[in-house]
């Protein structure tokens, strides 16, 4: 387990592995605390990435609101 977080997807996968190991209950207290600490770091990273994605979406949409994507499907059909 590397301290480097590569991307959102790998962070989520590692976080799921940590949860599974902690739920098994067969780790020492020190090992559990180390995994918990890593899990907190991964969780924070994921939260920051989601926040950044939400801000980007708000910047890309009109007036900061996310519109229903059904209008895109209608436009595609009109072009055909």
C-alpha positions, 0 to 999 in steps of 0.5 A: 500500500503506497502513500501516493494516491493516484486517482479517484478510482484507485482511492475508492478501490483502496478504501473499499479494501481497507473497510473489508480488512477492518471489518474482518476484525483480525488485525492488531490495534496498531495495524487497525489504527494505521489502516484507519488513518490511511482510510481517512486520508483517502476519504478526504482525497475523494471528498476533495475530488468530488468537490472539484468536479462539482465546481467544474460542472457548475462552471460549465453549466449555465447559471451554476445549475445542472440541467437535465441531459434529456435536451441533449438527446432531443437535439441529437434526434433533431440533427438526424 
